[in-house]
């Protein structure tokens, strides 16, 4: 069951109070991650899409990193047991909509569930379907751009404390395949230390993807 953090005794109380009323309390980190081994694994799994695989890895590590499960609710901090996924999906008419899918640690089940959600959206009416749920991480993909920075469109009151991931264009560097990856989070809920731990764990998983998946 979700629980609440006691802000009064929280070790980040002063930082929470400091950042919570900022007009723009978010910070963004953009890095390149090595997806060489993950691409190799996916090539041997014809039913697995690279997009589903990378969503699994990032969502799994986010669920392992507690601050990524924090959300602001009526001035309180709720800690979800599980955070699920939401991603933009490019439609045949070159607009896009949102697909939502549940996280499970089982790689095969996750991939099947995400593929089903994406395919249902592409084959449906294509209407934009935003949600007010906050037990998600928002993700989007820019396969045309090897970006070095990123800024999200935001509006007050919609997903204020939800982390946002962006995946970019693969490029080859010295026989390795690299992917730009953007992480944006709310500074009242976490710091660079927590994003650093998230990225370190993600890099470990991507270095040995078969081992990472088997460990589920």
Number of C-alpha atoms within 10 A of each C-alpha: 6 10 11 14 12 12 15 9 8 11 10 15 14 12 15 17 12 13 16 17 10 11 8 11 16 18 14 19 16 17 15 19 19 21 22 18 17 20 18 11 17 18 13 9 11 8 12 17 16 17 14 18 21 16 22 23 21 22 25 22 20 23 20 15 16 16 20 27 26 27 24 19 12 7 9 13 18 18 20 20 13 20 21 19 19 22 22 18 20 17 15 10 7 7 12 16 17 22 23 21 19 16 22 19 15 14 20 14 13 19 23 15 17 25 19 14 17 21 12 13 22 19 10 10 9 18 12 13 10 12 12 9 9 21 21 27 22 20 22 18 17 15 14 9 14 17 19 13 12 13 10 10 4 10 8 7 8 13 20 17 24 21 23 20 23 21 24 20 15 21 17 11 9 7 8 14 17 20 22 22 23 22 19 21 23 25 20 21 23 19 15 13 9 15 20 12 13 21 19 12 18 21 19 11 21 22 17 13 23 14 11 15 16 9 9 10
